[in-house]
Amino acid sequence: MNEKKKDTNLVSWGWNEAWQDQFEQLATAGSKKVEPARVTAQYSRIYQIVSESGELSAEVSGRFEFAAVSPGDYPAVGDWVAIEPLEGEGRAIIHAVLKRRSAMIRKTAGSTLDEQVVGTNLDTVFIVQSLNQDWNARRLERYLIAVRDSGSQPVVLFTKSDLCDDPTPYLSEAERIAPGVPVFAVSAITDQGRKGLAPYLKPGHTVAAVGSSGVGKSSLLNWLAGDDLQEVQRIREDDARGRHTTTHRELFRLPEGAIWLDTPGMRELQMWDSQHGWQATFTDVEELAASCRFRDCQHEKESGCAVRAALEDGSLDASRYANYRKTEREIARIARKEQFAANRLKKKGGSRDSESGRKQKHRANGAGFYDAE
């Protein structure tokens, strides 16, 4: 855990009247005396939290654990929770999770159909790529899908601009892939680009940095914080790929007052239920598809296919279209597995949220809280 003591003034961690109103409704519904806290770090099922009672470690209650259906139902870094401090023990019991305003989710690695919550209640997510061999346009598209679907504002951030003679082509390509999304180039070494990030680092705002290992997320945090909050490792010189530095998710407060979520690097971002984010990321392809002669056009050999015409004249990049189809298949496969699991549970006499209900639970309308009794 981070050895530096955290300021336990909840307002400095993003607490406001909206959270207070929600907490009061929850607190009056249960018989236990609870207080609000924010999850600042997670180590398996042990949580580090900040509350009016101080900085504590916490676990969920037995009732909470019994009611949880999936890993995504458990608290995640960024969540506001209702806790019962254990006097004199430096520990607390988590009884409920307040409704989430946003949540970035990805599928867990492997064949298991479970979601992994990267972070919650995020206002802005910086999609970090470095200006060296790490740059990958298709990877940027995948991150855009996940961030847009989370309910957070995406911002594309190119780090290590000091290593690139001319970042303009990278910036232009990112702007083409993500029209309307802010794109910045920064360097922690030369102190370039800090002013452009200021609007996203306002007091009380929670921001996250996501990207693959070695893109400079920890260096970015240390630079903006003006302190060595996270250890930094050098990238491998043979392939410009990074080593893992951050090993867990943790919230830090920046001097400007923003709350920063530092995350481990991701070798691969596996899609979850991301229909909204997918359509928003590929609006150009969707608009072309809507112009096809036939409504059920498969964009293969049909006459009057606007998508095929755009591919042939070069106005639609072939690799971008390939990623469009690839992510479409991934999302459809997840939806089919979800439906299969729900049907199987129903036959056994159980119940499970529908696919749309599970998604709604994790997005702006939030992950529901449990009875605090």
LINCORFEN-V90250 format. One record per backbone hydrogen bond with DSSP energy under -1.0 kcal/mol. NH is the residue of the N-H (numbers start at 1). CO is the residue of the C=O. E is the energy in kcal/mol with one decimal. If there is no record, write none. Layout:
NH_CO_E / NH_CO_E
//
This chain:
13_10_-1.2 / 14_11_-1.7 / 15_10_-2.3 / 20_16_-2.3 / 21_17_-2.8 / 22_18_-1.9 / 23_19_-2.6 / 24_20_-2.5 / 25_21_-1.6 / 26_22_-1.7 / 27_23_-3.3 / 28_24_-1.9 / 29_26_-1.1 / 35_83_-2.1 / 37_81_-1.7 / 38_50_-2.1 / 39_79_-2.6 / 40_48_-2.9 / 41_48_-1.5 / 42_249_-1.1 / 43_46_-3.2 / 46_43_-1.9 / 47_58_-2.6 / 48_41_-2.7 / 49_56_-2.8 / 50_38_-1.9 / 51_54_-1.7 / 54_51_-1.8 / 56_49_-1.9 / 57_90_-1.8 / 58_47_-2.4 / 59_92_-1.6 / 61_94_-2.1 / 65_61_-2.4 / 66_62_-2.2 / 67_63_-1.8 / 68_64_-1.5 / 73_70_-2.1 / 74_71_-1.3 / 78_39_-2.3 / 79_76_-2.3 / 81_37_-3.0 / 82_96_-2.2 / 83_35_-2.9 / 84_93_-2.3 / 86_91_-2.8 / 89_86_-2.2 / 92_57_-1.4 / 93_84_-1.9 / 94_59_-3.1 / 95_82_-2.9 / 96_82_-1.2 / 98_80_-2.8 / 103_150_-1.7 / 104_119_-2.6 / 106_116_-2.3 / 107_270_-1.9 / 108_114_-2.5 / 114_112_-1.5 / 116_106_-3.5 / 118_104_-2.7 / 119_104_-1.0 / 120_77_-1.8 / 121_102_-2.8 / 123_206_-3.0 / 124_206_-1.5 / 125_153_-2.8 / 126_208_-3.6 / 127_155_-3.2 / 128_210_-3.0 / 129_157_-2.5 / 131_159_-2.4 / 132_130_-1.9 / 135_132_-1.4 / 140_136_-1.8 / 141_137_-1.7 / 142_138_-1.6 / 143_139_-2.1 / 144_140_-2.4 / 145_141_-2.0 / 146_142_-1.9 / 147_143_-2.8 / 148_144_-2.5 / 149_145_-2.0 / 152_147_-1.1 / 153_123_-2.2 / 155_125_-2.1 / 156_182_-2.7 / 157_127_-2.8 / 158_184_-3.2 / 159_129_-2.1 / 161_186_-2.0 / 163_160_-2.0 / 164_161_-1.4 / 171_167_-2.3 / 172_168_-2.7 / 173_169_-2.1 / 174_170_-2.4 / 175_171_-2.3 / 176_172_-1.8 / 177_173_-2.3 / 178_174_-2.5 / 181_178_-2.0 / 184_156_-2.3 / 186_158_-3.2 / 187_192_-1.9 / 192_187_-1.6 / 200_197_-1.8 / 201_198_-1.6 / 204_257_-2.0 / 205_202_-2.0 / 207_259_-3.1 / 208_124_-1.8 / 209_261_-1.8 / 210_126_-2.6 / 215_212_-1.3 / 220_216_-2.3 / 221_217_-2.2 / 222_218_-2.5 / 223_219_-2.4 / 224_220_-2.4 / 225_221_-2.4 / 226_222_-1.4 / 227_222_-1.4 / 229_227_-1.7 / 236_241_-2.8 / 240_236_-1.7 / 242_213_-1.2 / 250_262_-1.7 / 251_40_-2.9 / 252_260_-2.4 / 254_258_-2.9 / 257_254_-2.1 / 259_205_-3.3 / 260_252_-3.9 / 261_207_-3.1 / 262_250_-2.6 / 266_211_-1.5 / 274_272_-1.4 / 278_274_-2.7 / 279_275_-2.3 / 280_276_-2.2 / 281_277_-1.7 / 282_278_-1.6 / 286_282_-2.3 / 287_283_-2.5 / 288_284_-1.8 / 289_285_-2.6 / 290_286_-1.8 / 291_288_-1.3 / 292_289_-1.2 / 293_304_-2.2 / 297_294_-1.5 / 309_305_-1.7 / 310_306_-2.0 / 311_307_-2.1 / 312_308_-2.3 / 313_309_-2.1 / 316_310_-1.7 / 321_317_-2.3 / 322_318_-2.2 / 323_319_-1.9 / 324_320_-2.1 / 325_321_-2.2 / 326_322_-2.3 / 327_323_-2.8 / 328_324_-1.7 / 329_325_-2.1 / 330_326_-2.0 / 331_327_-2.4 / 332_328_-2.2 / 333_329_-2.4 / 334_330_-2.1 / 335_331_-2.2 / 336_332_-2.2 / 337_333_-2.2 / 338_334_-2.5 / 339_335_-2.3 / 340_336_-2.5 / 341_337_-2.6 / 342_338_-2.4 / 343_339_-2.5 / 344_340_-2.4 / 345_341_-2.2 / 346_342_-2.1 / 347_343_-2.0 / 348_344_-1.1 / 349_346_-1.5 / 350_345_-2.5 / 358_354_-3.0 / 359_355_-1.9 / 360_356_-2.5 / 361_357_-2.0 / 362_358_-1.0 / 363_359_-1.2 / 366_363_-2.3
//
